[in-house]
Amino acid sequence: MPRAVLLVALAAVAIATLAGLAWLWPDGKAADDLHGSVQFAAEGATFPEAVVDRVRPACPPVDPSDPGGSGGSADRSGCGTVTATVAEGAGDGDQVTVDVPPEVATSGLAKGDRIQLLRTPTVEGQDPTYGYFGISRATPLWLVAGLFALVVLVVARWRGLMAIVGLGFAALVVGFFAIPALITGEQPVAVALVTGALIMFVVLYTTHGFSMRTSAALGGTLVGMLLIAGISWWAIGAAHLTGVVDQSGQALTTFAPGLQMQDLLVAAVVIAGLGILNDVTITQASAVWELRAASPAMSRARLFTSGMRIGRDHIASTIYTIVFAYAGTALTLLLAVSLYDRSWWELLTTEEISEEIVRALTGSIGLVLAVPATTAVAVLTVPGPRGSLDP
């Protein structure tokens, strides 16, 4: 009976997910109109790649005691610049010298590396102007991605391959459904829940196979996702977080005024918690099935207790993972705000820090509650004790 209830519930959620996908599917024309609607640079500007010929060290700091601000006797001519040769497109072969930020000049950039330039055309009869735009990182990024795929395939083999396929599917859902739906004004929390449910259905079953064990994990995952959405929605509203903390948020409020920023923050918390939630629930379901295999005569009550012992250890380590992940992401922000002449308590209540705290804590609460939920679903659906009337 519990197995039938779980399968019927999952089927109902699957139907609701597909219905939500159809209902929230973005207006393609509206998404196309918004895409590229914000002018990034002057009209006619291009971004050619160039090969670095020479890097001059960053300029020495200016001596604040020097009233002229010249930096004393230090030679500042030509410092903090990169000389490069345009390697593609308009201006191919031009050798230019551009100023770069100090952190770029000291980042290890060397001759032979590639950078991106901003080439701005000028009036007829004058040469175009060049400026530094960024470092071309395509090659190292592809190498890291290739190394990641190789390691996953060698160690996890078939499961690793299916995990990569699932990751690709998740990227497609986010790129072709979630982002266009959000940018065109669809309800962010609904979009996040449909996105999360769709991804979890496909990822769990393709990676771990069609089984009652996977179904139990999926049930716990969906419960955890709903808990994270509800708790984060309440916490974000209670803390009056705006969801606008940087230039990206300000740009969205300006060019996509229909976007609900507070609800977008809830959606971000839900999507951010999917990966770690999946890890916890599949581990709990597997633990219950392995405990049953090791002790066929164990009652369901004892099975739940044993499963929760494993779950408590997993909760402790996972909470560290979540908190340290957010702390690492916000490390630069933490260092910056520590320079202000205000107490740490006052700084913790600022929009930027409060948002990270709410993200970490609400995600952790949902994650913790997903452990007993998944364990209970798994215990109810795992085969009963041998030689017992326990259903």
N, C-alpha and C positions, 0 to 999 in steps of 0.2 A: 504493500500500500504506500509507504513513504516514497518508494522509487517512482511509482506512477504519479504521485503528487508533484515530485520534483520535475519529472519530464514534462508534465502538463504545464507547470509554471514556466519552465524554460521555453516551451513552445509558444506560450502566450507572450512572453517577453520578446521572443524573436519576431513574432507577428507585429507587436507594437513597435519594435525597432524599425522594421521595414516600413510600417505605416508612417512613423516619424520621419524616416529618411525621405519618403515621397512628399510628405507635408512640408518639411523644412528645406527641400531641395532648392538651392538658390536660383534666382532669376539670372540666367546666363547673360542677358543683355545688360542688366544692371551691374553685374560683376565686371563685365568687360568695360563698361563706361567708367567705373571707379578705378579699374586697373590702369595705372599710368596717368591718372588724372592730376597727380601732383608733380609739378615740374621739378626735376632733381637738379638741373643745371641750366645754364643759359641756352637759348635755342640754338641748335646747330653744334653744340659742344659734343665731343666724342671722348672716349676713354681708351686710348691706345696703350698697348704694353710696350715697355722699353727695357733694354738690357743695361744694367748698371756698369759704368766704366770706372767711376771713382766715387768714394764716399769720404767726405771731409768730416772730422769729429765735430760733435756738438759744441756750440759756442760756450766758453767759460762763463760761469755765473757773474752777473754784474755786482760789483762791490757796492753795497748800499751806502757806504760811507763816502762814496765818490759823488759829489754834488752834480757832476756832469753826466753821471750814469754811463760812463764809457767803459767801465770795467778796469780802470787803472791802466797798467801797461800791457795787458793781454791783447794780443792781436785777434780781432774779431772779424777780419775781412775774409769772406768766403767760407767761414766755418758753418757747420750745420747745413751743408748742401750736398746734393747728389748730382753727379754728372752722368747722363744716360743717353743711349741712342735709341730712337724710336724704331721698333721692329715690325710694325704692321700698320696697315691702313693709311689714312691721310697723314702726310708728314713722315712717311717711312724713310729712314736714314738720317733724319734731323738729329743733331746732337744738342742737347739742352742741359741746362743746370737749374735745378729747382731747390728751393728751401724746403727742409723737412723738419718736423718736430724733433726735439732733443731725444725723445724715447725711440724714435726711428733710427736716428744716427748711431745710437748705442745698442741697437737690437741685434747686432751681428751681421747686418747687411753688408755684402761684399761684392767685389767685381764679379760679373757673370750672373748675379741674381736678377730677377725680373720684377719691375714695379709697374703700377698703373699710373698713367698721367691723365690730367684733365686738360684737353686741348680745346681752347676757345677761339673760334674764328673772329677776326676783327674786320673793320671796314676794308673795302677794296683798296689794294695798293699797299697794305700793311701786313706784316708777318703775324701769324697767329701767336697767341700766348699759351704757355704751358705752366701747369702747376702740379704739385704732388697730390695724388689721390689715395694711393694705398699700395701695399705690397701684394704681388701676385703669389697666391699660396696654393694654387690648384695642384701642383705636383706633390708637395708634402701631404696635402689632405687626401689625395687619391692613394698615396702610399700607406698612410695610416688606415684608411678604409680597407685597403687590400690586406694589410696585416691583420686587422680585426677579423675579416671574413676567413682568412686562412687559419687563424688560431681557433676560431669557433668550429670550423669544419673538421680540423684535425682532432680536437679534443672531444667535441660533442657529436661528430659524425652526422648521422641522419637527423637526429634531433636538432643539431646545430643548423643544418641546412633548412629545416622547416622553420626554425626560429628566425633565420634571415628572411625567408619568404614572408613570414608573418610581419616582420618589421617593415618590409617593403609595402605590404598591404596597408599597414597602419599609416605609412607616409602618404599613400595614395588617398586614403580616406580623409586625412587631415588636409592635404593639399587641394583635392578636388571637391570636397564637400564642406568640411568644417570652416576653413578660412573664407571661401566665397560666401557661405551662409552667414557667417558672423559679420563680414564687411558689408553685406547688403541689408543688415538690420534684423535678421532672424533672432529669436530669443536665445541668448547665449547659453543659459543653463540647459535648456532643452537640447540645443545643438551638442553640448558637451556630453549629455547623457546618451543621446543617440550614437554619437561618435564612439564613446567608450564601450557601449554595449555591442555595437557592430564589430569593433576591433577585438573585443574579448571573445566573442563567439567564434570568430575565425581563427584568431591566434591560438586559443587554448585547444581547440579541436584539431587544428592542423599540426600543432607542435606535439601535443600529448596523446592524440588519438581519440576516437569516439569510444568512450567507456563511461560507466557510472562514476568512476573515480574523477574523471575530468568534469563530468556534469556536476558533481558535488562541489568541486573547486569553482566552477563557473557560477553556481548558485551563491556561494560565499562571496565571490568577487562582485557580483551585482548588488548584493546587500551592502557590502562595504562601499561601493561607489555611491549608492543612494545616501548612506550615512555621511560620507564626506561632503556630498552636495548640500545636504540639509544643515549640517553643523557649520560649514564654511559660510553658507548663506546667512545664517543667524549671526555668526561672529563678525562678518564683514559689515552687516547692517548695524549691529550694536556698537562697533568701533567707529562707525561713520567713515570707513575708508572710501576714498573716491575712486581708486584704481588709476589715478593719473599722477605718476611720480617722476616722469622723465619726458624727454622730447617726443618719444614715440607715442606716449599717451596723449600729449597735447596735440600732436598731429592728427590722431584719430578723432579727437573731439572737434577739431576744426574741419577736417575733410570728410569725416563719416559721422555727422552729428546724430544719426539715428542709432548709433551703437551705444548700448547701455553699459557704461564702464564698470559699475559695481558688479553687475551680473557677469560681465566678462572676466572679472577677477575670480568669481566663483567657478566659472568654466575652466579657468587656468588651473585652479587648485585641483579640480576633478581630473583633468587630463594629466596633470603632473603626478597624480597618485596612482595611475593605472599600472605602471610597471612594477612598483614595489608591492602593490596590492596583489597583482597576479602571482608574484613570487611567494608571498605569504600563504595565499589560499591553496595553491597547488602543492606546496610543501605540507600543509596541514592535512589535506585530503590524502596525499601519499603516505603520510605518517600513520593515519588511521588504518589504511589498507595494509600496510606492512605490519602493524601491531596485530591486526586480525590474522594475518598469515602466520605470524610467530606464535600467537596464542589463540587457536581456534575456539577454545572453550570459554574465553573471557566474556563476561557479560557486557552489555552495552554501556551500563553505568560506569564500570571500571574502564572500559575502552575510552569513554569520554574523558575520564580523569587522567588516564595515561596520555591521551592525545593533548590535553591542555598543559601537561608538564612540558611536553616538547614545545607547545605553542608559546608558553611563557618565556622560555629561553630565546625563541625566535623573535618574540616581541621586543625583548630587551635589546638585542643586537640590531633589529630593524629600526627602532627609534633612534639609536645612535646614527644609523645610516642616513635617515631623513634629516635630522637636525644638523649633522655635520655637512651634508650636501648643501643645505640652504646656507649654512654659515660660510662654507667655501665660496659659494656663488656670490654672497654679499660681503666678502672679505674686504674688497676695495672700499665699499660703502662704509663698512665699520671703521676702517682706518681713517677715512675722510672725516666722518662725524666725530671721531675721538679728538680731532684737533680743535673743535669748538669749545668755547669756555662755558659749557653748561654741564650739569651733572648727568651721569649715565642714565638715571631714571628719566630725566626730562628727554634725553635723546631717544630712549626706547619708545616713547609715545609719539615720536614724529611719524609722519605718513610712511616714509621709506622703510624705517625699521619695523613699525607696527605691521606693515603688510607682510614682511618676511616672517615675523613671529606668528601671525595668523595662518599663513600658508603652512608652516611647519607643524604647528600644534593641531590645527583642524585635520590635516592629513594624518597625523599620528593617531588622533582619537578614532577616526574612521578605521584606520588600519588595526588598531588594538581591538576594536569591537568586531572586526571581521574575523578575527581568530576564533573566538567561541562560536560565532555564527557558522563558520565553515566546518569547524569540528563537529558541531551538532548535526549539520546536514550530512556530513560524511558518516557519522556514527549511525544515523537513522537509515542510511541507504547501503551501508556495507553489509555483506552476508552475515546472518545471525550466528550465534554460537552453535557449534555442532552438538547434536544430541540434546537440544534444549527447545522448549516451546516458545522461547523469545522470538518474536517475529522479525 
